[in-house]
Amino acid sequence: MTGKLPLSGICVIDFTWVGAGPFTTKILADFGAEVIKIESRTRPDQLRRAEPLVGSRGLEESGYFAVRNTNKKSVSIDMKEPGARGLVLNMARNADVMANSFSPKAMKKFGLEYADVAAVNPRIVFLSMPMAGASGPYRDYIGYGMSIAAIAGMFGLGGAPGRPPVGTGTNYPDHLPNPLHAAFSVLAALAWRRRSGKGQEIAISQIESTMAAFPDAVLDYAANGRVSRPGEASEGYVLRGVYPCAGEERWCAIAVRNGAMLSALCQVMGQPALASRSRADIDEALRAWTRSQPAEAVERLLQSSSIPASVVAQPADLIAEDGQLNARGFWQHLDHPVMGRTLYHGIAAKFSRTPTNYRSCAPLLGQHNDELPAIAGLSAEQCQALAAQGVIK
């Protein structure tokens, strides 16, 4: 390994908060960028109070915040104070990226829209991630992962036919489509800047980004006028579902694609004649069989007969010492000054010549205020004056 990370030398001014935005800048930070998170004690990132918590509801005990903000720095700047805009513009002079996940009116209120920042640094890549983009009737709406998934149509596709939608069980847009699309767009803009010498503005509508995760449903309606919610018995499968197994809350996901797999399934169950019965009869018999077996045995027996099957893993399965993720060195421990030694999921991508371990845990609020003179190109006396004015606090 060379020890140099792919994004070493890239500086990011990070106004993002809560879910998708901090995950975007986390990706950049984990691969070497210097990400400087801007919050204040009067307006901290809401995620600092999000569960799971280690201890009380203080600002430094959220596991959710800790995972989303590895390898970052934190400076506390009160954007309501008159001197805050000038301080951030000084920071932006030598930055490569500025990112925010507010509605468009927030950065306008700060006086920190793309034109303002590009005036002091034409090479800046300016990323905005509002819920609905910078135009249209929803432009000033504020939304989070669940509301974005609902507006984008994702929730309407989940659940059994004829029953209420079940959603995704998590803020899906915050975890996959939106941060990944945003991080990729920043990398593309940086690559273009390397050739052209010019920065640019990136505006990502999180609604539109989320819709890209399920294009087949949108295209099916556009081409055929059909709205489908396949549920468990999906088209193209003889049998598919999540089946209860022996033990408390143990399940196995099983998918039977064709008649040959169905015959093999019935053989494994010891009921070969069952293959000629109705789907409902087979499903009932399968549920009875899986209830009598450990989930791991169901997985092993079916996979040995080339039938797709997988244990529905729980946290204890994922962090087991003899599990797949531990074998690959995925889990990492970091020592946090408030939460203590804590388990983190690692960086999934493994590079052959660069390290992919975390360098530091999530920062305490304002932990790196003493670095502001170097970051903003100001003297220590100037920063002390800003602190006296309540700008840095």
C-alpha positions as CSV (number, residue, x, y, z in Angstrom):
1,M,0.0,0.0,0.0
2,T,1.2,3.5,-0.8
3,G,-0.5,5.2,2.1
4,K,-1.9,7.9,-0.1
5,L,-5.7,8.0,-0.5
6,P,-7.4,8.8,-3.8
7,L,-8.9,12.1,-2.7
8,S,-5.9,13.4,-0.7
9,G,-5.5,17.1,-1.2
10,I,-9.2,17.8,-1.8
11,C,-10.9,20.2,0.7
12,V,-14.6,20.1,1.2
13,I,-16.7,22.8,3.1
14,D,-19.6,20.7,4.4
15,F,-23.0,22.4,5.2
16,T,-24.9,19.1,4.9
17,W,-26.8,17.6,7.7
18,V,-29.0,14.6,8.8
19,G,-28.9,11.7,6.3
20,A,-28.1,11.8,2.5
21,G,-25.8,14.9,2.6
22,P,-23.5,13.8,5.4
23,F,-23.3,10.3,3.8
24,T,-22.1,12.0,0.5
25,T,-19.4,13.9,2.3
26,K,-18.5,10.9,4.4
27,I,-17.7,9.0,1.1
28,L,-15.4,11.8,0.1
29,A,-13.8,12.0,3.6
30,D,-13.3,8.2,3.8
31,F,-11.3,8.3,0.6
32,G,-9.0,11.0,1.7
33,A,-10.7,14.4,1.3
34,E,-10.4,17.0,4.2
35,V,-14.1,17.5,5.0
36,I,-14.8,20.5,7.3
37,K,-18.3,20.2,8.7
38,I,-20.0,23.6,9.6
39,E,-22.5,23.6,12.5
40,S,-23.2,25.8,15.5
41,R,-24.2,25.1,19.1
42,T,-27.4,26.9,18.4
43,R,-28.1,24.9,15.3
44,P,-26.2,21.5,15.4
45,D,-26.8,18.7,12.9
46,Q,-30.1,17.1,14.0
47,L,-28.4,13.7,13.6
48,R,-26.4,14.4,16.7
49,R,-29.5,13.6,18.7
50,A,-30.6,10.6,16.7
51,E,-30.8,7.0,18.1
52,P,-29.1,4.7,18.8
53,L,-27.6,6.7,21.6
54,V,-24.8,5.7,23.9
55,G,-25.9,7.3,27.2
56,S,-28.0,10.5,27.4
57,R,-29.4,12.7,24.6
58,G,-26.3,14.9,24.5
59,L,-24.7,16.1,21.2
60,E,-21.8,13.6,21.2
61,E,-23.5,10.2,21.8
62,S,-25.3,9.3,18.6
63,G,-24.2,6.2,16.9
64,Y,-26.0,7.3,13.7
65,F,-24.1,10.6,13.6
66,A,-20.8,8.8,14.4
67,V,-21.1,6.5,11.4
68,R,-22.2,9.2,9.0
69,N,-19.3,11.6,9.9
70,T,-16.1,9.5,10.1
71,N,-12.9,11.2,9.1
72,K,-14.4,14.7,9.2
73,K,-13.5,17.9,11.0
74,S,-16.0,20.2,12.8
75,V,-16.0,23.9,13.2
76,S,-18.8,25.8,14.9
77,I,-19.9,28.9,13.1
78,D,-23.1,30.7,13.8
79,M,-24.4,31.6,10.4
80,K,-26.9,34.1,11.9
81,E,-24.0,36.4,12.9
82,P,-22.9,39.1,10.5
83,G,-19.3,38.0,10.2
84,A,-20.1,34.4,9.4
85,R,-20.5,34.9,5.6
86,G,-17.1,36.5,5.3
87,L,-15.5,33.8,7.4
88,V,-17.0,31.0,5.2
89,L,-15.9,32.8,2.0
90,N,-12.4,33.0,3.3
91,M,-12.6,29.2,3.9
92,A,-13.9,28.7,0.4
93,R,-11.0,30.5,-1.3
94,N,-8.8,27.5,-1.0
95,A,-11.5,24.8,-1.0
96,D,-12.3,22.4,-3.8
97,V,-15.9,21.6,-3.0
98,M,-18.8,23.2,-1.0
99,A,-21.8,21.0,-0.3
100,N,-25.2,21.6,1.3
101,S,-28.4,19.7,1.6
102,F,-30.8,22.6,2.5
103,S,-33.7,24.0,0.5
104,P,-32.5,26.6,-2.0
105,K,-33.6,29.5,0.2
106,A,-31.1,28.6,3.0
107,M,-27.9,29.3,1.1
108,K,-29.5,32.4,-0.4
109,K,-30.2,33.6,3.1
110,F,-26.6,33.0,4.1
111,G,-25.4,34.9,1.0
112,L,-23.6,31.8,-0.1
113,E,-25.1,30.7,-3.4
114,Y,-22.9,29.4,-6.2
115,A,-22.4,32.9,-7.7
116,D,-21.2,34.3,-4.3
117,V,-18.7,31.5,-3.7
118,A,-17.5,31.3,-7.4
119,A,-16.7,35.0,-7.2
120,V,-13.9,34.3,-4.7
121,N,-13.0,30.8,-6.1
122,P,-14.0,30.1,-9.7
123,R,-12.6,26.5,-9.4
124,I,-15.1,25.6,-6.7
125,V,-17.4,22.6,-7.2
126,F,-20.7,23.7,-5.6
127,L,-23.0,20.8,-4.6
128,S,-26.7,21.4,-3.6
129,M,-29.0,18.6,-2.6
130,P,-32.4,20.0,-2.0
131,M,-35.4,17.7,-1.7
132,A,-37.0,18.9,-4.9
133,G,-34.3,20.8,-6.8
134,A,-34.0,24.5,-7.4
135,S,-37.2,25.0,-9.4
136,G,-40.8,23.9,-9.5
137,P,-43.7,24.2,-7.0
138,Y,-41.9,22.0,-4.4
139,R,-38.5,24.0,-4.6
140,D,-38.7,25.4,-1.0
141,Y,-40.1,22.3,0.6
142,I,-38.1,20.5,3.3
143,G,-38.2,16.7,3.4
144,Y,-36.3,13.7,4.8
145,G,-35.8,10.2,3.6
146,M,-39.3,8.9,4.3
147,S,-41.1,11.8,2.7
148,I,-38.8,11.7,-0.3
149,A,-39.5,8.0,-0.8
150,A,-43.3,8.7,-0.5
151,I,-43.3,11.6,-2.9
152,A,-41.0,9.8,-5.4
153,G,-43.5,6.8,-5.6
154,M,-41.3,4.3,-3.9
155,F,-43.7,3.5,-1.1
156,G,-46.5,2.9,-3.5
157,L,-44.7,-0.1,-4.9
158,G,-44.1,-1.9,-1.7
159,G,-46.5,-4.4,-0.1
160,A,-48.9,-7.2,-1.2
161,P,-51.5,-6.5,-3.9
162,G,-54.7,-5.0,-2.5
163,R,-53.1,-4.0,0.8
164,P,-51.7,-0.7,2.1
165,P,-48.1,0.2,1.2
166,V,-45.5,-1.0,3.6
167,G,-42.7,1.3,2.8
168,T,-39.0,0.4,3.0
169,G,-38.5,0.2,6.8
170,T,-35.8,2.8,6.6
171,N,-35.0,6.1,5.0
172,Y,-33.9,4.4,1.9
173,P,-33.1,7.5,-0.2
174,D,-30.7,8.7,2.5
175,H,-28.6,5.5,2.4
176,L,-28.3,4.6,-1.3
177,P,-29.4,6.6,-4.3
178,N,-29.0,10.1,-3.2
179,P,-25.6,10.1,-1.5
180,L,-24.1,7.8,-4.2
181,H,-25.4,9.9,-7.1
182,A,-24.2,13.1,-5.3
183,A,-20.7,11.7,-4.6
184,F,-20.4,10.5,-8.1
185,S,-21.4,13.9,-9.5
186,V,-18.7,15.6,-7.4
187,L,-16.1,13.2,-8.6
188,A,-17.1,13.8,-12.2
189,A,-17.0,17.6,-11.7
190,L,-13.5,17.3,-10.1
191,A,-12.3,15.2,-13.1
192,W,-13.7,17.8,-15.5
193,R,-12.1,20.6,-13.5
194,R,-8.7,18.9,-13.7
195,R,-9.0,19.1,-17.5
196,S,-10.7,22.5,-17.9
197,G,-9.5,24.4,-14.8
198,K,-13.1,25.4,-14.1
199,G,-15.5,24.6,-11.3
200,Q,-19.3,24.3,-11.6
201,E,-22.5,24.0,-9.8
202,I,-24.3,20.7,-9.2
203,A,-28.0,20.7,-8.3
204,I,-29.4,17.3,-7.3
205,S,-33.1,16.9,-6.7
206,Q,-33.3,14.1,-4.2
207,I,-36.8,13.2,-5.4
208,E,-35.5,12.7,-9.0
209,S,-32.4,10.8,-7.7
210,T,-34.6,8.4,-5.7
211,M,-36.8,7.7,-8.8
212,A,-33.7,6.5,-10.6
213,A,-33.6,3.5,-8.2
214,F,-36.8,1.9,-9.7
215,P,-37.0,2.9,-13.4
216,D,-38.8,-0.3,-14.4
217,A,-41.9,0.7,-12.5
218,V,-42.0,4.2,-14.1
219,L,-41.3,2.9,-17.6
220,D,-44.0,0.2,-17.2
221,Y,-46.6,2.8,-16.5
222,A,-45.3,5.2,-19.2
223,A,-45.3,2.4,-21.9
224,N,-48.2,0.3,-20.8
225,G,-50.3,2.4,-18.4
226,R,-49.8,-0.3,-15.8
227,V,-49.3,0.1,-12.1
228,S,-48.0,-3.1,-10.6
229,R,-47.2,-4.1,-7.0
230,P,-46.1,-7.6,-7.3
231,G,-45.7,-8.4,-3.6
232,E,-44.1,-11.7,-2.7
233,A,-45.4,-13.8,-5.6
234,S,-43.4,-11.8,-8.2
235,E,-44.0,-12.3,-11.9
236,G,-41.5,-14.8,-13.2
237,Y,-41.3,-16.8,-10.0
238,V,-43.1,-20.0,-9.1
239,L,-42.7,-19.3,-5.4
240,R,-40.9,-16.5,-3.5
241,G,-41.1,-15.3,0.0
242,V,-39.6,-15.0,3.5
243,Y,-40.3,-18.1,5.6
244,P,-40.3,-18.6,9.4
245,C,-37.8,-20.9,10.8
246,A,-37.1,-22.6,14.1
247,G,-36.2,-20.2,16.9
248,E,-37.3,-16.7,17.8
249,E,-37.6,-14.3,14.9
250,R,-35.5,-16.5,12.5
251,W,-36.4,-16.4,8.9
252,C,-35.1,-17.6,5.5
253,A,-35.7,-15.9,2.1
254,I,-36.4,-18.4,-0.7
255,A,-36.9,-17.9,-4.4
256,V,-38.1,-20.7,-6.8
257,R,-37.8,-19.6,-10.4
258,N,-39.1,-22.6,-12.4
259,G,-40.5,-26.1,-12.4
260,A,-37.1,-27.8,-12.0
261,M,-36.3,-25.8,-8.9
262,L,-39.8,-26.6,-7.6
263,S,-39.2,-30.3,-8.0
264,A,-35.8,-30.0,-6.3
265,L,-37.5,-28.0,-3.4
266,C,-40.0,-30.8,-2.9
267,Q,-37.3,-33.4,-2.9
268,V,-35.4,-31.5,-0.2
269,M,-38.5,-31.3,1.9
270,G,-39.0,-35.1,1.4
271,Q,-42.3,-34.6,-0.4
272,P,-41.6,-35.1,-4.1
273,A,-45.3,-35.6,-5.0
274,L,-46.0,-32.1,-3.7
275,A,-44.7,-30.6,-6.9
276,S,-47.9,-31.4,-8.7
277,R,-50.1,-29.6,-6.1
278,S,-51.3,-26.0,-6.2
279,R,-49.0,-23.1,-5.3
280,A,-51.0,-22.4,-2.1
281,D,-50.5,-26.1,-1.0
282,I,-46.8,-26.0,-1.7
283,D,-46.4,-22.6,0.1
284,E,-48.3,-24.0,3.2
285,A,-46.1,-27.1,3.2
286,L,-43.0,-25.1,2.8
287,R,-43.8,-22.9,5.8
288,A,-44.5,-25.9,7.9
289,W,-41.2,-27.5,6.9
290,T,-39.1,-24.3,7.5
291,R,-40.6,-23.8,11.0
292,S,-39.1,-27.2,11.9
293,Q,-35.6,-26.3,10.7
294,P,-32.9,-23.8,11.8
295,A,-32.6,-21.0,9.3
296,E,-29.0,-21.9,8.6
297,A,-30.0,-25.5,7.8
298,V,-32.7,-24.3,5.4
299,E,-30.2,-22.1,3.6
300,R,-27.6,-24.9,3.4
301,L,-30.0,-27.6,2.2
302,L,-31.7,-25.4,-0.5
303,Q,-28.4,-23.9,-1.7
304,S,-26.9,-27.4,-2.1
305,S,-29.8,-28.1,-4.5
306,S,-29.2,-24.9,-6.4
307,I,-32.2,-23.1,-5.0
308,P,-31.6,-19.5,-4.0
309,A,-32.0,-19.2,-0.3
310,S,-30.6,-16.9,2.4
311,V,-30.9,-16.5,6.1
312,V,-32.5,-13.2,7.0
313,A,-29.5,-12.0,9.1
314,Q,-29.8,-10.1,12.4
315,P,-27.1,-7.9,13.9
316,A,-25.7,-10.8,16.0
317,D,-25.3,-12.7,12.7
318,L,-23.5,-9.9,11.0
319,I,-20.9,-9.2,13.8
320,A,-20.3,-12.9,14.6
321,E,-16.6,-13.6,15.0
322,D,-16.8,-16.4,12.5
323,G,-19.0,-14.5,10.0
324,Q,-18.3,-13.3,6.5
325,L,-17.9,-9.7,7.4
326,N,-15.4,-10.3,10.1
327,A,-13.4,-12.6,7.8
328,R,-13.0,-9.7,5.4
329,G,-12.0,-7.2,8.1
330,F,-15.2,-5.1,7.5
331,W,-15.9,-4.2,11.1
332,Q,-13.7,-1.6,12.7
333,H,-13.4,-0.2,16.2
334,L,-12.7,3.5,16.9
335,D,-12.1,5.3,20.2
336,H,-14.5,8.1,20.6
337,P,-13.7,10.7,23.3
338,V,-17.3,10.6,24.7
339,M,-18.8,7.2,23.6
340,G,-15.6,5.2,24.1
341,R,-14.5,2.3,22.0
342,T,-17.3,1.7,19.5
343,L,-18.0,-0.7,16.6
344,Y,-18.3,0.8,13.1
345,H,-19.1,-0.8,9.8
346,G,-16.2,-0.3,7.6
347,I,-15.6,0.9,4.0
348,A,-16.9,-1.7,1.6
349,A,-14.5,-0.9,-1.3
350,K,-11.1,-2.5,-0.8
351,F,-8.2,-0.9,-2.8
352,S,-5.1,-2.8,-3.7
353,R,-2.6,0.0,-3.1
354,T,-4.3,2.4,-0.7
355,P,-5.6,1.9,2.9
356,T,-9.3,1.8,3.5
357,N,-9.5,2.0,7.3
358,Y,-11.0,4.9,9.1
359,R,-8.4,7.6,10.2
360,S,-10.6,9.2,12.9
361,C,-14.0,9.0,14.5
362,A,-16.7,11.6,14.0
363,P,-15.7,15.0,15.4
364,L,-17.1,16.7,18.5
365,L,-19.0,19.8,17.8
366,G,-16.4,22.6,17.2
367,Q,-13.5,20.2,17.8
368,H,-11.3,21.9,15.1
369,N,-12.1,25.5,15.8
370,D,-8.4,26.0,16.6
371,E,-7.6,25.1,13.0
372,L,-9.7,27.9,11.6
373,P,-6.8,30.4,11.2
374,A,-5.1,27.9,8.8
375,I,-8.3,26.8,7.1
376,A,-9.6,30.4,6.5
377,G,-6.2,32.1,6.0
378,L,-6.8,34.4,8.9
379,S,-4.6,35.4,11.9
380,A,-5.2,34.0,15.3
381,E,-6.1,37.5,16.4
382,Q,-8.8,37.8,13.7
383,C,-10.3,34.4,14.7
384,Q,-10.3,35.5,18.4
385,A,-12.2,38.6,17.4
386,L,-14.7,36.5,15.5
387,A,-15.1,34.3,18.5
388,A,-15.7,37.4,20.7
389,Q,-18.4,38.5,18.2
390,G,-20.2,35.2,18.6
391,V,-19.4,34.1,15.0
392,I,-17.2,31.2,16.1
393,K,-18.8,29.4,19.1
